[in-house]
Amino acid sequence: MQVHKYDVVIVGAGGAGMRAAIESGQRARTAVLTKLYPTRSHTGAAQGGMCAALANVEEDNWEWHTFDTIKGGDYLVDQDAAEVMAKEAIDAVLDLEKMGLPFNRTPEGKIDQRRFGGHTRDHGKAPVRRACYAADRTGHMILQTLYQNCVKHNVEFYNEYYVLDLLLVEEDAVREDGTAYKQKRVAGVVSYDLASGELHVFQAKSVVFASGGAGKVFKTTSNAHTLTGDGMGIAFRRGIPLEDMEFFQFHPTGLAGLGILLTEGARGEGAILRNSEGERFMERYAPTIKDLAPRDIVARSMANEVREGRGCGPNKDYVLLDLTHLEPEHIESKLPDITEFARTYLGVEPFTEPVPVYPTAHYAMGGIPTNIESQVLQDNDTVIPGLFAAGEVACVSVHGSNRLGTNSLLDINVFGKRAGLAAAKYARDAEYVELPEDPETYTTALLEDLRNANGTERVAVLRKELQDTMDANVQVFRTAESLQEALNVIESLRGRYKNVAIQDKGKRFNLDLLEAVELGFLLDMAEVMTTTAMHRKESRGGHYREDFPDRDDVQFMKHSMAYKDATAVSEGISGIRLETKPVVFTRYQPMERKY
Ligand SMILES: Cc1cc2nc3c(=O)[nH]c(=O)nc-3n(C[C@H](O)[C@H](O)[C@H](O)COP(=O)(O)OP(=O)(O)OC[C@H]3O[C@@H](n4cnc5c(N)ncnc54)[C@H](O)[C@@H]3O)c2cc1C
C-alpha cells in the first residue's frame, strides 16, 4: 500500500471535478482521482446546452431563471441555492468562453441561445432562449475545455484510480445549546489502482466528491455504464445522509427500447411529440408551453398516452418525435449528432420520418447533501470540515424534485468552482487530520471477500435483475405495491450478492472485481431510492405515486434525509433511518404548477 499526501483530493474528473480542480490547482497542491480517463466522463455525453440569462437573443434576467428553476423543481428547491446558481450562471458561461469553449454564435458574434423545457419569459408567459450551446455536443466541448485548462494549471491526475472508501474520524464536540455530538472530520480517501491492483491511500486536508450519478440502477437509461453511484454509496456507508433520493429524472426522449438520449434541444429547435393518431398531445397537458414543459410532465404525459392505447409501433409502446417539418440544413447545423444516433441505432431518417422515443432514466436530483458553499452535511445542522461535494453526486438542492434541462451543466460549473475555491481555502488554514490506524482495512476486506467468494451467482445476472425491477416498479409511475415488489427483489438480490463469483482472480485490470464492487453500490442506491419513494406518499416533480396523485405541501414540503442505520426499522423496511430537512424559502411561495 502506498500513501500520498495532498492539500486537496478531488474524486472525479467530470465537469464538476475538473471545474473544481482549475480553482484548487491554482491555490493548493491538488490531485484528481478518477476511475475513467478524464475526457471519458459522462459530462462529455451532454448534448443540448448550459443555461444562463445572458439575454443575448431576447429579454431575460437571472430572477426569471431562478423562478423557473424553483417552479420546475415543484417548489422543493432550496431557493437560496437557486438564486446563487442563476446569478453566477452568467460568469460561469463567460469563464468557459474565456477558457476557449467554441459556443455557437449569433450573426453578430454573440453566444447563441436556444429554448429548453421549463425555461420561460416573465414567470411562465412563453418559452425563452436561455440555453448556450455548441451544436448538440455542449458537454463534449465543456469537458475538453476544462481538461485543457487543468493541464495548463498542472493539475495532477491519477487515472483509473477507483476511490472505494472515505476516511473520516470522529471527535467529541458540543453544540451551542450544550448537547454533545460526534463531529466527523475528513482524513483522506482509499483508492484502487486498476492497472496494478494496488491500494493507494491519499491523505488530504480537503476532499471534494464529484463522482457523478447513479443512472445504472435502471435498465433503460441515458447514462454511461460507469454511473454506478459510487460516491453516494461511499458517503452513505460512512454515515453521511443522502438527500431526496426518491427523485430521479426520466428524460422524455430516449430512443425507444434503447434509452440513448435525444436532446431536449430538438424540441427547443421546434420538434414536436405525436401519438399514434398524429396528435400533438402536449397541447392537452401543458397548453401554454406544450412540448417545452418540464421533463417530469412531458415524460408522464408520454407514458400516459401509451397506457391509454395511443402509443405507436407494433406493440404501441412508444410515441414519436417529429422533426420532419424542420429545414434539413437547420437540423444539420444545430442537431448533427442526435440525428445520426436515430439513423445508426434505429435506422430512422429524421429528415423524413418521425423518431420513436420513450422516457429514459437520466438524472439523480438527490445525492450527498451540501450547503451553498459546497460543504457536505453530516446532519441538518452540522457540516463535515474539509469535505465538499459538487455536481450530480451532490444535492445542494437547486433541482428540487425535477431538474430543468441545461441546469446540470450549469450546476457543475457553478458549484464545481465554488467547491474548488472552498476546498483550497480550507486546506490553506487547516492541519492534516491523522489517518486512522490501518486505513485500508475496510477496502481490503471488501475486495478480498469478493475475490475469494466461491459462489455461483454472476454479477451481470444480478445487475440485470436489479435494473429490470427498477424499470418495472420505480419508473415514471409508482405505487405502494410496485415499490414493495422492488424492495422484495432488492432484498433477495442482496442475499444472492453474498454468493457471487468473480471469474478473474488476478491483480491487473480486474474489471470483473470492480463491477462486483459497483453492483454493491447500485444495490445500496436502489434500496435508498425505493425506500424514500415508499415513504413519500404524495406526487411531486419526478416522483409520481398513483396511489397519492396530488402534491401534499402540508406533510411533504420537506427534503428527505436517508441514513444508513442497522437498527432502524420502519414500515417493514430495515437498515435505513429516514429523517427530513426543511426547504429553504426566500421569495417564492408554492403555487399550483401549471404550464
Ligand atoms: C446523455 C446525456 C446528456 C446530457 N445532456 C445534458 C445537457 O445538455 N445539459 C445539461 O445541463 N445536462 C445534461 N446532462 C446531465 C449532465 O451531463 C450531468 O449531470 C453532468 O455532466 C454530471 O457531471 P459530473 O461532473 O457531476 O459527473 P460526470 O461527468 O459523470 O463525472 C463523474 C466522474 O467521477 C469519476 N468517478 C466515478 N466514480 C468514481 C470512483 N469510485 N472513483 C474515482 N472516480 C470516480 C468518473 O471517472 C468521472 O470522471 C446529460 C446527461 C447525459 C447522460
The ligand as a Tripos MOL2 file, in Angstrom:
@<TRIPOS>MOLECULE
LIG
   53    58     1     0     0
SMALL
NO_CHARGES

@<TRIPOS>ATOM
      1 C1        -26.5890   11.6490  -22.4600 C.3       1 LIG1
      2 C2        -26.6620   12.8170  -21.5080 C.ar      1 LIG1
      3 C3        -26.9110   14.1020  -21.9900 C.ar      1 LIG1
      4 C4        -26.9730   15.1800  -21.1030 C.ar      1 LIG1
      5 N1        -27.2070   16.4400  -21.6170 N.ar      1 LIG1
      6 C5        -27.2150   17.4970  -20.7600 C.ar      1 LIG1
      7 C6        -27.3650   18.8290  -21.2520 C.ar      1 LIG1
      8 O1        -27.4440   19.0860  -22.4540 O.2       1 LIG1
      9 N2        -27.4040   19.8400  -20.3610 N.ar      1 LIG1
     10 C7        -27.2860   19.6280  -19.0130 C.ar      1 LIG1
     11 O2        -27.3120   20.5850  -18.2470 O.2       1 LIG1
     12 N3        -27.1190   18.3700  -18.5260 N.ar      1 LIG1
     13 C8        -27.0700   17.3160  -19.3570 C.ar      1 LIG1
     14 N4        -26.8810   16.0520  -18.8520 N.ar      1 LIG1
     15 C9        -26.5880   15.8870  -17.4230 C.3       1 LIG1
     16 C10       -25.1600   16.2870  -17.1530 C.3       1 LIG1
     17 O3        -24.3580   15.9940  -18.2480 O.3       1 LIG1
     18 C11       -24.5820   15.5540  -15.9420 C.3       1 LIG1
     19 O4        -25.4620   15.6370  -14.8520 O.3       1 LIG1
     20 C12       -23.2580   16.1890  -15.5370 C.3       1 LIG1
     21 O5        -22.4040   16.2920  -16.6500 O.3       1 LIG1
     22 C13       -22.5870   15.4230  -14.4120 C.3       1 LIG1
     23 O6        -21.2830   15.9330  -14.2290 O.3       1 LIG1
     24 P1        -20.3970   15.4330  -13.0110 P.3       1 LIG1
     25 O7        -19.1090   16.1510  -13.1290 O.co2     1 LIG1
     26 O8        -21.1500   15.5770  -11.7570 O.co2     1 LIG1
     27 O9        -20.2000   13.8770  -13.2580 O.3       1 LIG1
     28 P2        -19.5730   13.0380  -14.5040 P.3       1 LIG1
     29 O10       -19.3290   13.8700  -15.6940 O.co2     1 LIG1
     30 O11       -20.4430   11.8500  -14.6490 O.co2     1 LIG1
     31 O12       -18.1530   12.6050  -13.9660 O.3       1 LIG1
     32 C14       -18.0130   11.6800  -12.9110 C.3       1 LIG1
     33 C15       -16.5440   11.4540  -12.6570 C.3       1 LIG1
     34 O13       -16.4000   10.7080  -11.4660 O.3       1 LIG1
     35 C16       -15.4690    9.6770  -11.6530 C.3       1 LIG1
     36 N5        -15.7950    8.5960  -10.7290 N.ar      1 LIG1
     37 C17       -16.9860    7.9920  -10.5150 C.ar      1 LIG1
     38 N6        -16.8680    7.0500   -9.5710 N.ar      1 LIG1
     39 C18       -15.5880    7.0790   -9.1570 C.ar      1 LIG1
     40 C19       -14.8400    6.3500   -8.2050 C.ar      1 LIG1
     41 N7        -15.3900    5.3850   -7.4720 N.pl3     1 LIG1
     42 N8        -13.5260    6.6470   -8.0610 N.ar      1 LIG1
     43 C20       -12.9280    7.6020   -8.7970 C.ar      1 LIG1
     44 N9        -13.5960    8.3180   -9.7190 N.ar      1 LIG1
     45 C21       -14.8990    8.0630   -9.8840 C.ar      1 LIG1
     46 C22       -15.5580    9.3060  -13.1150 C.3       1 LIG1
     47 O14       -14.3340    8.7530  -13.5480 O.3       1 LIG1
     48 C23       -15.8440   10.6690  -13.7570 C.3       1 LIG1
     49 O15       -14.6160   11.3060  -14.0490 O.3       1 LIG1
     50 C24       -26.8040   14.9660  -19.7220 C.ar      1 LIG1
     51 C25       -26.5450   13.6950  -19.2380 C.ar      1 LIG1
     52 C26       -26.4900   12.6180  -20.1210 C.ar      1 LIG1
     53 C27       -26.2720   11.2510  -19.5490 C.3       1 LIG1
@<TRIPOS>BOND
     1     1     2 1
     2     2     3 ar
     3     2    52 ar
     4     3     4 ar
     5     4     5 ar
     6     4    50 ar
     7     5     6 ar
     8     6     7 ar
     9     6    13 1
    10     7     8 2
    11     7     9 ar
    12     9    10 ar
    13    10    11 2
    14    10    12 ar
    15    12    13 ar
    16    13    14 ar
    17    14    15 1
    18    14    50 ar
    19    15    16 1
    20    16    17 1
    21    16    18 1
    22    18    19 1
    23    18    20 1
    24    20    21 1
    25    20    22 1
    26    22    23 1
    27    23    24 1
    28    24    25 2
    29    24    26 1
    30    24    27 1
    31    27    28 1
    32    28    29 2
    33    28    30 1
    34    28    31 1
    35    31    32 1
    36    32    33 1
    37    33    34 1
    38    33    48 1
    39    34    35 1
    40    35    36 1
    41    35    46 1
    42    36    37 ar
    43    36    45 ar
    44    37    38 ar
    45    38    39 ar
    46    39    40 ar
    47    39    45 ar
    48    40    41 1
    49    40    42 ar
    50    42    43 ar
    51    43    44 ar
    52    44    45 ar
    53    46    47 1
    54    46    48 1
    55    48    49 1
    56    50    51 ar
    57    51    52 ar
    58    52    53 1
@<TRIPOS>SUBSTRUCTURE
     1 LIG1         1 GROUP 0 **** ****
